[in-house]
Amino acid sequence: MFAKETYEDYADFCARYKLEAPENFNFSYDVLDKMEPEKTALIHVSDAGERREFNFGFFQETSSRLANSLMKQGVKKGDRVMLVLYRRMEYWTVMLALHRIGALPIPSPSLLTKKDISQRVNYANVTAIICEDSICERVDEAKGDCPNLNLLVQIDGELNEGWHDYETLLSEGATDCPRTADSPGGDDPMVIFFSSGTTGLPKMVLHSFTYPCSHFSTAAHWHDLEDGDIHLTLSETGWAKSVWGKFYGQWMAGATVFVWDFRGKFEPAHLLQIMDENKITTFCAPPTVYRFLVREDLSQYDLSALRHCTTAGELLNDSVFHAWEKAFNIPLYEGYGQTETTLQIATFKFMTPKPGSIGKPVPGWDIQLMDETGQPVPQGEEGEICIRIDKPVLGLFDSYMDEPEKTASVKFDGWYHTGDKAWADEDGYFWFMGRTDDLIKSSGYRIGPFEVESALVAHDSVVEAAVTGVPDDVRGQIVKATIVLAPGYEGNDELTKQLQTFVRELTAPYKYPRIIEYVDDLPKTISGKIKRKEIREADLKKYAK
């Protein structure tokens, strides 16, 4: 169904590469069920170091069993199911089972607080949650505020009251879940990802069943996967990046997905050891990870099996690119996309990488850089990355679920407006510049300022807060808060620590401001909106190195 060809150069790639979704495509039925059952699909290494291998037959059976059991519990096509599963092997079974049913999985990060859970459950009208035991307490605290939440499935641990045991559901389900006339596929809704918004709650990004097909480009050509490769993408399953590198495209390209389910603090030396011991052949991680890795003594690790490396999610430093290439004689191939898309722009193996450039458009993505009036910008000038949508684009999101006005704000006049800015050089390479809005990217996370500001102003000492991103050599950006204090409070180290702890407890820990600056007034427009651009410009002068 999906076959990889070789290309001489980018022009040849554009001329010959065509990718289409088969009619009524459903990944579980059209890919998983057609794979050789004995072929290794996934290698999983737990946080404790336990290594297990799972073949396609395992996922064929377990996804069928779980689908049948969930349907007996009332889960049906169109239902929305939140998953909080870290990098557990069960994530793949659950996703594949829900694809069989046509229920919409909503993969979610493990750092969600009680407040996050209740907000998202109600916002998305979630009727079921499947999570590991470490998340159950937070769900139990939130469920009283979630009237439509009626099915809870627990993986591992002593079973909590009101929860269904995952293993029991598996054992009770029939091993065969054949396709029927009512089975989902094609343009039917398949998955929802929450994107980190800059104002209000994150948007629900809806993709159809054709979405996985576009990830063949990601895996076969950007990751350069061949049959039998062992591919590691570091992302947790709560983010869309996980299905870029740990799922659909990798299996379609014939590779084995490698999963390291580490918990707690990231240790670069441990990752290098894992890559050494498991003979990883292809690797993808955000630039932050590479920044940590090149600081290690790379000569201590045998990464001779490694042959291709990719990166995305932040800007890549020249020094990291050159240090990695010097150590392994392997360049870093950058790429660009969004939760709303698959891979749009990339540097491929048949192209010469330019450190810091995200590459050139992927065939099938008609991309223009446009100014604020919707006109193409001249070569070398900054413009918004826009995608032509007067014809269907494989891999582009369907809509922001339940919010047609938000969809219409980015899809109009025959174009999808990404909200990201870039410029193109004389060779047609794109150079990413950042968001047109205020989104902060730190260590691979996408952080909306509004949520952090909301947490800060909930503290008695804070009257107003503006959150921006400050350049950082290790994390790409770090969160900075500019704060106006209430009368009677003094900005000092003690208060800064209190506010940082307060934000950690109220929202996801990685969102807390690492820098807090106290001011008398925030710069604002006539209408009263905070001028974050002005703050960022001042920060660049103060903090940029």
Secondary structure, 3 states (H helix, E strand, C coil): CCCCCCCCCHHHHHHHCCCCCCCCCCHHHHCHHHCCCCCEEEEEEECCCCEEEEEHHHHHHHHHHHHHHHHHCCCCCCCEEEEECCCCCHHHHHHHHHHHHCCEEEECCCCCCHHHHHHHHHHHCCCEEEEEHHHHHHHHHHHHHCCCCCEEEEECCCCCCCCEEHHHHHHHCCCCCCCCCCCCCCCCEEEEEEECCCCCCCEEEEEECCHHHHHHHHHHHHCCCCCCCEEEECCCCCCCHHHHHCCHHHHHCCCEEEEEECCCCCCHHHHHHHHHHCCCCEEECCHHHHHHHCCCCHHHCCCCCCCEEEECCCCCCHHHHHHHHHHHCCCEEEEEECCCCCEEEECCCCCCCCCCCCEEECCCCCEEEECCCCCECCCCCCEEEEEECCCCCCCCCCEECCCHHHHHHHEECCEEEEEEEEEECCCCCEEEEEECCCCEEECCEEECHHHHHHHHHCCCCEEEEEEEEEEECCCEEEEEEEEEECCCCCCCHHHHHHHHHHHHHHCCHHHCCCEEEECCCCCECCCCCECHHHHHHHHHHHHCC
